[in-house]
Amino acid sequence: MSALYLLIGVSIGVAGFFLAAFIWSVKNDQYEDKKGASLRMLYDDEFKGEIF
């Protein structure tokens, strides 16, 4: 039974970590390019730079 309490605590900790990482990525404008990826596929022949 104590292992169950340990697993619940660890799972809440992992979920909190991923929530904090998501909030950090939103605050640091990781999702700002809303049209770039959708328009990039239309102009693939004209694009001369590297994507990555």
Biopython code that builds the backbone (N, CA, C, O; Angstrom):
import numpy as np
from Bio.PDB.StructureBuilder import StructureBuilder

atoms = [
    (1, "MET", "N", (0.820, -1.197, 0.000)),
    (1, "MET", "CA", (0.000, 0.000, 0.000)),
    (1, "MET", "C", (0.865, 1.263, 0.000)),
    (1, "MET", "O", (0.478, 2.278, -0.579)),
    (2, "SER", "N", (2.022, 1.206, 0.640)),
    (2, "SER", "CA", (2.893, 2.374, 0.660)),
    (2, "SER", "C", (3.494, 2.645, -0.725)),
    (2, "SER", "O", (3.811, 3.789, -1.049)),
    (3, "ALA", "N", (3.649, 1.601, -1.537)),
    (3, "ALA", "CA", (4.144, 1.799, -2.900)),
    (3, "ALA", "C", (3.128, 2.584, -3.729)),
    (3, "ALA", "O", (3.503, 3.361, -4.607)),
    (4, "LEU", "N", (1.860, 2.378, -3.451)),
    (4, "LEU", "CA", (0.817, 3.115, -4.162)),
    (4, "LEU", "C", (0.893, 4.604, -3.839)),
    (4, "LEU", "O", (0.738, 5.438, -4.730)),
    (5, "TYR", "N", (1.126, 4.941, -2.588)),
    (5, "TYR", "CA", (1.262, 6.337, -2.200)),
    (5, "TYR", "C", (2.497, 6.964, -2.855)),
    (5, "TYR", "O", (2.472, 8.123, -3.269)),
    (6, "LEU", "N", (3.552, 6.196, -2.941)),
    (6, "LEU", "CA", (4.772, 6.673, -3.585)),
    (6, "LEU", "C", (4.534, 6.935, -5.068)),
    (6, "LEU", "O", (4.966, 7.963, -5.588)),
    (7, "LEU", "N", (3.857, 6.025, -5.750)),
    (7, "LEU", "CA", (3.590, 6.194, -7.176)),
    (7, "LEU", "C", (2.661, 7.376, -7.443)),
    (7, "LEU", "O", (2.835, 8.081, -8.438)),
    (8, "ILE", "N", (1.696, 7.600, -6.586)),
    (8, "ILE", "CA", (0.804, 8.748, -6.749)),
    (8, "ILE", "C", (1.584, 10.040, -6.575)),
    (8, "ILE", "O", (1.391, 10.987, -7.338)),
    (9, "GLY", "N", (2.456, 10.092, -5.587)),
    (9, "GLY", "CA", (3.279, 11.287, -5.376)),
    (9, "GLY", "C", (4.212, 11.562, -6.539)),
    (9, "GLY", "O", (4.370, 12.710, -6.957)),
    (10, "VAL", "N", (4.831, 10.511, -7.064)),
    (10, "VAL", "CA", (5.741, 10.670, -8.199)),
    (10, "VAL", "C", (4.973, 11.117, -9.441)),
    (10, "VAL", "O", (5.459, 11.965, -10.190)),
    (11, "SER", "N", (3.798, 10.568, -9.667)),
    (11, "SER", "CA", (3.020, 10.949, -10.842)),
    (11, "SER", "C", (2.543, 12.402, -10.755)),
    (11, "SER", "O", (2.500, 13.095, -11.771)),
    (12, "ILE", "N", (2.190, 12.864, -9.570)),
    (12, "ILE", "CA", (1.812, 14.264, -9.401)),
    (12, "ILE", "C", (3.026, 15.169, -9.632)),
    (12, "ILE", "O", (2.894, 16.247, -10.211)),
    (13, "GLY", "N", (4.192, 14.739, -9.189)),
    (13, "GLY", "CA", (5.406, 15.510, -9.424)),
    (13, "GLY", "C", (5.759, 15.607, -10.902)),
    (13, "GLY", "O", (6.144, 16.674, -11.383)),
    (14, "VAL", "N", (5.631, 14.507, -11.617)),
    (14, "VAL", "CA", (5.924, 14.511, -13.060)),
    (14, "VAL", "C", (4.914, 15.380, -13.802)),
    (14, "VAL", "O", (5.289, 16.131, -14.702)),
    (15, "ALA", "N", (3.646, 15.287, -13.436)),
    (15, "ALA", "CA", (2.622, 16.120, -14.071)),
    (15, "ALA", "C", (2.883, 17.596, -13.790)),
    (15, "ALA", "O", (2.697, 18.432, -14.674)),
    (16, "GLY", "N", (3.305, 17.924, -12.592)),
    (16, "GLY", "CA", (3.640, 19.310, -12.266)),
    (16, "GLY", "C", (4.824, 19.809, -13.073)),
    (16, "GLY", "O", (4.842, 20.960, -13.508)),
    (17, "PHE", "N", (5.814, 18.950, -13.277)),
    (17, "PHE", "CA", (6.972, 19.327, -14.092)),
    (17, "PHE", "C", (6.560, 19.637, -15.522)),
    (17, "PHE", "O", (6.992, 20.647, -16.079)),
    (18, "PHE", "N", (5.730, 18.789, -16.131)),
    (18, "PHE", "CA", (5.295, 19.030, -17.498)),
    (18, "PHE", "C", (4.398, 20.259, -17.600)),
    (18, "PHE", "O", (4.442, 20.967, -18.606)),
    (19, "LEU", "N", (3.594, 20.522, -16.590)),
    (19, "LEU", "CA", (2.788, 21.741, -16.583)),
    (19, "LEU", "C", (3.680, 22.978, -16.517)),
    (19, "LEU", "O", (3.441, 23.957, -17.223)),
    (20, "ALA", "N", (4.700, 22.933, -15.676)),
    (20, "ALA", "CA", (5.636, 24.051, -15.569)),
    (20, "ALA", "C", (6.403, 24.245, -16.877)),
    (20, "ALA", "O", (6.642, 25.383, -17.280)),
    (21, "ALA", "N", (6.789, 23.166, -17.542)),
    (21, "ALA", "CA", (7.491, 23.274, -18.823)),
    (21, "ALA", "C", (6.581, 23.871, -19.888)),
    (21, "ALA", "O", (7.038, 24.663, -20.713)),
    (22, "PHE", "N", (5.319, 23.512, -19.887)),
    (22, "PHE", "CA", (4.378, 24.080, -20.849)),
    (22, "PHE", "C", (4.167, 25.567, -20.603)),
    (22, "PHE", "O", (4.155, 26.356, -21.548)),
    (23, "ILE", "N", (4.002, 25.951, -19.355)),
    (23, "ILE", "CA", (3.819, 27.367, -19.020)),
    (23, "ILE", "C", (5.071, 28.158, -19.391)),
    (23, "ILE", "O", (4.962, 29.273, -19.902)),
    (24, "TRP", "N", (6.242, 27.608, -19.148)),
    (24, "TRP", "CA", (7.485, 28.275, -19.526)),
    (24, "TRP", "C", (7.558, 28.475, -21.033)),
    (24, "TRP", "O", (7.958, 29.542, -21.498)),
    (25, "SER", "N", (7.175, 27.454, -21.804)),
    (25, "SER", "CA", (7.264, 27.573, -23.261)),
    (25, "SER", "C", (6.275, 28.596, -23.803)),
    (25, "SER", "O", (6.574, 29.271, -24.788)),
    (26, "VAL", "N", (5.116, 28.724, -23.189)),
    (26, "VAL", "CA", (4.152, 29.728, -23.631)),
    (26, "VAL", "C", (4.650, 31.129, -23.293)),
    (26, "VAL", "O", (4.511, 32.046, -24.103)),
    (27, "LYS", "N", (5.222, 31.302, -22.121)),
    (27, "LYS", "CA", (5.729, 32.627, -21.727)),
    (27, "LYS", "C", (6.934, 33.058, -22.545)),
    (27, "LYS", "O", (7.165, 34.258, -22.700)),
    (28, "ASN", "N", (7.707, 32.123, -23.072)),
    (28, "ASN", "CA", (8.886, 32.450, -23.871)),
    (28, "ASN", "C", (8.595, 32.435, -25.364)),
    (28, "ASN", "O", (9.513, 32.288, -26.172)),
    (29, "ASP", "N", (7.333, 32.584, -25.739)),
    (29, "ASP", "CA", (6.892, 32.735, -27.133)),
    (29, "ASP", "C", (7.306, 31.579, -28.037)),
    (29, "ASP", "O", (7.710, 31.810, -29.176)),
    (30, "GLN", "N", (7.217, 30.374, -27.567)),
    (30, "GLN", "CA", (7.541, 29.225, -28.399)),
    (30, "GLN", "C", (6.456, 28.933, -29.428)),
    (30, "GLN", "O", (6.711, 28.214, -30.394)),
    (31, "TYR", "N", (5.256, 29.470, -29.248)),
    (31, "TYR", "CA", (4.130, 29.185, -30.126)),
    (31, "TYR", "C", (3.698, 30.429, -30.899)),
    (31, "TYR", "O", (2.526, 30.532, -31.261)),
    (32, "GLU", "N", (4.584, 31.364, -31.161)),
    (32, "GLU", "CA", (4.214, 32.616, -31.800)),
    (32, "GLU", "C", (4.084, 32.511, -33.315)),
    (32, "GLU", "O", (3.284, 33.242, -33.900)),
    (33, "ASP", "N", (4.830, 31.640, -33.969)),
    (33, "ASP", "CA", (4.786, 31.541, -35.426)),
    (33, "ASP", "C", (3.573, 30.720, -35.835)),
    (33, "ASP", "O", (3.663, 29.504, -35.998)),
    (34, "LYS", "N", (2.439, 31.391, -35.999)),
    (34, "LYS", "CA", (1.196, 30.676, -36.285)),
    (34, "LYS", "C", (0.986, 30.423, -37.768)),
    (34, "LYS", "O", (0.297, 29.471, -38.134)),
    (35, "LYS", "N", (1.564, 31.254, -38.632)),
    (35, "LYS", "CA", (1.357, 31.083, -40.067)),
    (35, "LYS", "C", (2.583, 30.518, -40.781)),
    (35, "LYS", "O", (2.476, 30.070, -41.923)),
    (36, "GLY", "N", (3.719, 30.531, -40.142)),
    (36, "GLY", "CA", (4.949, 30.128, -40.819)),
    (36, "GLY", "C", (4.939, 28.710, -41.331)),
    (36, "GLY", "O", (5.292, 28.474, -42.486)),
    (37, "ALA", "N", (4.551, 27.771, -40.517)),
    (37, "ALA", "CA", (4.585, 26.370, -40.938)),
    (37, "ALA", "C", (3.519, 26.071, -41.984)),
    (37, "ALA", "O", (3.747, 25.264, -42.885)),
    (38, "SER", "N", (2.364, 26.709, -41.875)),
    (38, "SER", "CA", (1.305, 26.441, -42.847)),
    (38, "SER", "C", (1.623, 27.053, -44.202)),
    (38, "SER", "O", (1.244, 26.492, -45.229)),
    (39, "LEU", "N", (2.308, 28.187, -44.229)),
    (39, "LEU", "CA", (2.668, 28.807, -45.504)),
    (39, "LEU", "C", (3.959, 28.242, -46.080)),
    (39, "LEU", "O", (4.181, 28.328, -47.288)),
    (40, "ARG", "N", (4.797, 27.677, -45.255)),
    (40, "ARG", "CA", (6.077, 27.144, -45.722)),
    (40, "ARG", "C", (5.885, 26.008, -46.707)),
    (40, "ARG", "O", (6.692, 25.853, -47.623)),
    (41, "MET", "N", (4.838, 25.210, -46.546)),
    (41, "MET", "CA", (4.629, 24.090, -47.470)),
    (41, "MET", "C", (4.172, 24.578, -48.846)),
    (41, "MET", "O", (4.353, 23.874, -49.839)),
    (42, "LEU", "N", (3.584, 25.767, -48.914)),
    (42, "LEU", "CA", (3.143, 26.291, -50.199)),
    (42, "LEU", "C", (4.300, 26.841, -51.018)),
    (42, "LEU", "O", (4.240, 26.819, -52.247)),
    (43, "TYR", "N", (5.348, 27.331, -50.375)),
    (43, "TYR", "CA", (6.470, 27.955, -51.050)),
    (43, "TYR", "C", (7.741, 27.133, -50.885)),
    (43, "TYR", "O", (8.823, 27.695, -50.719)),
    (44, "ASP", "N", (7.623, 25.838, -50.926)),
    (44, "ASP", "CA", (8.765, 24.960, -50.684)),
    (44, "ASP", "C", (9.830, 25.107, -51.771)),
    (44, "ASP", "O", (11.019, 25.005, -51.466)),
    (45, "ASP", "N", (9.446, 25.343, -53.025)),
    (45, "ASP", "CA", (10.418, 25.452, -54.110)),
    (45, "ASP", "C", (11.212, 26.746, -54.029)),
    (45, "ASP", "O", (12.354, 26.783, -54.485)),
    (46, "GLU", "N", (10.654, 27.796, -53.472)),
    (46, "GLU", "CA", (11.330, 29.082, -53.411)),
    (46, "GLU", "C", (12.213, 29.221, -52.180)),
    (46, "GLU", "O", (13.039, 30.132, -52.125)),
    (47, "PHE", "N", (12.066, 28.363, -51.213)),
    (47, "PHE", "CA", (12.802, 28.460, -49.965)),
    (47, "PHE", "C", (14.222, 27.937, -50.145)),
    (47, "PHE", "O", (14.414, 26.780, -50.518)),
    (48, "LYS", "N", (15.216, 28.779, -49.883)),
    (48, "LYS", "CA", (16.609, 28.400, -50.116)),
    (48, "LYS", "C", (17.366, 28.059, -48.832)),
    (48, "LYS", "O", (18.430, 27.444, -48.906)),
    (49, "GLY", "N", (16.853, 28.438, -47.657)),
    (49, "GLY", "CA", (17.555, 28.196, -46.402)),
    (49, "GLY", "C", (17.237, 26.830, -45.823)),
    (49, "GLY", "O", (16.470, 26.057, -46.396)),
    (50, "GLU", "N", (17.828, 26.551, -44.700)),
    (50, "GLU", "CA", (17.578, 25.297, -44.014)),
    (50, "GLU", "C", (16.411, 25.456, -43.057)),
    (50, "GLU", "O", (16.248, 26.508, -42.438)),
    (51, "ILE", "N", (15.618, 24.437, -42.938)),
    (51, "ILE", "CA", (14.464, 24.485, -42.031)),
    (51, "ILE", "C", (14.921, 24.299, -40.597)),
    (51, "ILE", "O", (14.408, 24.954, -39.690)),
    (52, "PHE", "N", (15.856, 23.433, -40.390)),
    (52, "PHE", "CA", (16.262, 23.129, -39.006)),
    (52, "PHE", "C", (17.484, 23.896, -38.658)),
    (52, "PHE", "O", (17.987, 23.782, -37.540)),
]
sb = StructureBuilder()
sb.init_structure("model")
sb.init_model(0)
sb.init_chain("A")
sb.init_seg("    ")
for serial, (resi, resn, name, xyz) in enumerate(atoms, 1):
    if name == "N":
        sb.init_residue(resn, " ", resi, " ")
    sb.init_atom(name, np.array(xyz, "f"), 0.0, 1.0, " ", f" {name:<3s}", serial, name[0])
structure = sb.get_structure()
